[in-house]
Amino acid sequence: MTGAARKVVLVTGASAGIGRATASLLGEHGWDVVAASRRGTAPQGAQALVMDVDDDGSVEQGVAGVLDRYGRMDAVVSCAGWGLGGAFETTPLDEARAQMETNFWGTVRVARAALPAMRSQGGGRLVWMSSIGGVLGLPFQGYYSASKFALEGLAEAMAHELAPLGVDVTLIEPGNVRTDFTERRRVLRDGGVYAKAMERAITVMERDEQNGVDALKVAQVVSRVLGSRRPPRRVSVGRASERVGIVGKRVMPYRLFEASARGSLGVSRKPLV
Ligand SMILES: NC(=O)c1ccc[n+]([C@@H]2O[C@H](COP(=O)([O-])OP(=O)(O)OC[C@H]3O[C@@H](n4cnc5c(N)ncnc54)[C@H](OP(=O)(O)O)[C@@H]3O)[C@@H](O)[C@H]2O)c1
């Protein structure tokens, strides 16, 4: 991209991990990048923006500021998110709501704020960071999975509404990626009946994340999606075994799939001890 052809992308969650790698790579590929987060740190070459996706006013102001400065918004890549670990039964609803607030409602807020500009420009791209956890229910991360499943359902539905406007939405489904996500996960340990089972599952998921792919690999997929004339509705990225899991869920009888996935999810059907 050169001169007048430069396109503008807003990347949320750009202070770390996948968002930061994406902001950096898109800048190298010639985009004007606005890198948003609460910390407001940005990779070199990107315009930093302090924006909390949990907050209506912050998102409205942030998107308006981008439009004031650049006059357009060609793409939004929504990476802002965090993980909540805890048992379904004992997770306080306030914690569950907070998870949905950032991962689901935060993504929704930014897309809704950007759409009027995309509509009046005659098109745009929304790229939402879902997860393998948005395809497979992750034990002891149920509310995290719920937030990502919610994005998956909404994206499928709204894609029909937005197609006539030239706006495309793509779900990225990474497996384990080595980022700050693991350390920043809020794990609710209450020492109750689920404690041991949860600890086993959390230990497996943390180990897998630490052995996960580099964030750059996800950034490269985002860049390909944004460069594609016919972007996919969803694309998985990660180790082959994880991608096989996604396909397995779609094609296998569910009980069979569930039984075969237990080992890699760190859970069993034995009584809780
Ligand atoms: N790592 C993985 O294994 C993995 C796998 C699948 C999907 N994902 C998804 O990928 C996305 C990025 O995760 P990551 O691995 O890159 O994690 P990360 O390194 O912890 O980065 C998370 C980013 O989200 C931002 N963020 C969190 N809450 C925010 C809020 N309320 N408003 C604005 N920004 C907020 C953080 O910035 P501030 O704290 O500065 O606001 C940070 O920039 C998440 O949606 C995650 O669910 C991750």
PDBQT file of the ligand as one rigid body, heavy atoms in Angstrom, charges set to zero:
ROOT
HETATM    1  N1  LIG A 301      -3.299 -16.661  24.227  1.00  0.00    +0.000 N 
HETATM    2  C1  LIG A 301      -4.079 -17.625  23.815  1.00  0.00    +0.000 C 
HETATM    3  O1  LIG A 301      -3.759 -18.834  23.986  1.00  0.00    +0.000 OA
HETATM    4  C2  LIG A 301      -5.365 -17.307  23.097  1.00  0.00    +0.000 A 
HETATM    5  C3  LIG A 301      -6.006 -18.367  22.395  1.00  0.00    +0.000 A 
HETATM    6  C4  LIG A 301      -7.195 -18.105  21.739  1.00  0.00    +0.000 A 
HETATM    7  C5  LIG A 301      -7.741 -16.826  21.757  1.00  0.00    +0.000 A 
HETATM    8  N2  LIG A 301      -7.113 -15.822  22.424  1.00  0.00    +0.000 N 
HETATM    9  C6  LIG A 301      -7.756 -14.509  22.428  1.00  0.00    +0.000 C 
HETATM   10  O2  LIG A 301      -6.897 -13.560  21.850  1.00  0.00    +0.000 OA
HETATM   11  C7  LIG A 301      -7.179 -12.267  22.391  1.00  0.00    +0.000 C 
HETATM   12  C8  LIG A 301      -5.881 -11.625  22.816  1.00  0.00    +0.000 C 
HETATM   13  O3  LIG A 301      -5.308 -12.406  23.863  1.00  0.00    +0.000 OA
HETATM   14  P1  LIG A 301      -3.743 -12.469  24.119  1.00  0.00    +0.000 P 
HETATM   15  O4  LIG A 301      -3.375 -13.900  24.189  1.00  0.00    +0.000 OA
HETATM   16  O5  LIG A 301      -3.022 -11.588  23.183  1.00  0.00    +0.000 OA
HETATM   17  O6  LIG A 301      -3.691 -11.908  25.627  1.00  0.00    +0.000 OA
HETATM   18  P2  LIG A 301      -2.813 -10.751  26.298  1.00  0.00    +0.000 P 
HETATM   19  O7  LIG A 301      -1.398 -10.867  25.886  1.00  0.00    +0.000 OA
HETATM   20  O8  LIG A 301      -3.149 -10.817  27.748  1.00  0.00    +0.000 OA
HETATM   21  O9  LIG A 301      -3.427  -9.406  25.661  1.00  0.00    +0.000 OA
HETATM   22  C9  LIG A 301      -4.733  -9.012  25.950  1.00  0.00    +0.000 C 
HETATM   23  C10 LIG A 301      -4.959  -7.598  25.445  1.00  0.00    +0.000 C 
HETATM   24  O10 LIG A 301      -6.318  -7.223  25.717  1.00  0.00    +0.000 OA
HETATM   25  C11 LIG A 301      -6.312  -5.938  26.297  1.00  0.00    +0.000 C 
HETATM   26  N3  LIG A 301      -7.501  -5.758  27.132  1.00  0.00    +0.000 N 
HETATM   27  C12 LIG A 301      -7.974  -6.555  28.119  1.00  0.00    +0.000 A 
HETATM   28  N4  LIG A 301      -9.071  -6.026  28.658  1.00  0.00    +0.000 NA
HETATM   29  C13 LIG A 301      -9.312  -4.855  27.988  1.00  0.00    +0.000 A 
HETATM   30  C14 LIG A 301     -10.300  -3.846  28.081  1.00  0.00    +0.000 A 
HETATM   31  N5  LIG A 301     -11.289  -3.894  28.989  1.00  0.00    +0.000 N 
HETATM   32  N6  LIG A 301     -10.247  -2.810  27.214  1.00  0.00    +0.000 NA
HETATM   33  C15 LIG A 301      -9.253  -2.731  26.315  1.00  0.00    +0.000 A 
HETATM   34  N7  LIG A 301      -8.292  -3.642  26.171  1.00  0.00    +0.000 NA
HETATM   35  C16 LIG A 301      -8.318  -4.690  27.008  1.00  0.00    +0.000 A 
HETATM   36  C17 LIG A 301      -4.996  -5.879  27.088  1.00  0.00    +0.000 C 
HETATM   37  O11 LIG A 301      -4.552  -4.545  27.228  1.00  0.00    +0.000 OA
HETATM   38  P3  LIG A 301      -4.695  -3.609  28.528  1.00  0.00    +0.000 P 
HETATM   39  O12 LIG A 301      -4.581  -4.498  29.735  1.00  0.00    +0.000 OA
HETATM   40  O13 LIG A 301      -3.584  -2.634  28.349  1.00  0.00    +0.000 OA
HETATM   41  O14 LIG A 301      -6.046  -2.988  28.373  1.00  0.00    +0.000 OA
HETATM   42  C18 LIG A 301      -4.067  -6.586  26.115  1.00  0.00    +0.000 C 
HETATM   43  O15 LIG A 301      -3.597  -5.685  25.145  1.00  0.00    +0.000 OA
HETATM   44  C19 LIG A 301      -8.192 -12.474  23.533  1.00  0.00    +0.000 C 
HETATM   45  O16 LIG A 301      -9.482 -12.166  23.068  1.00  0.00    +0.000 OA
HETATM   46  C20 LIG A 301      -8.078 -13.966  23.817  1.00  0.00    +0.000 C 
HETATM   47  O17 LIG A 301      -9.287 -14.471  24.321  1.00  0.00    +0.000 OA
HETATM   48  C21 LIG A 301      -5.939 -16.035  23.099  1.00  0.00    +0.000 A 
ENDROOT
TORSDOF 0
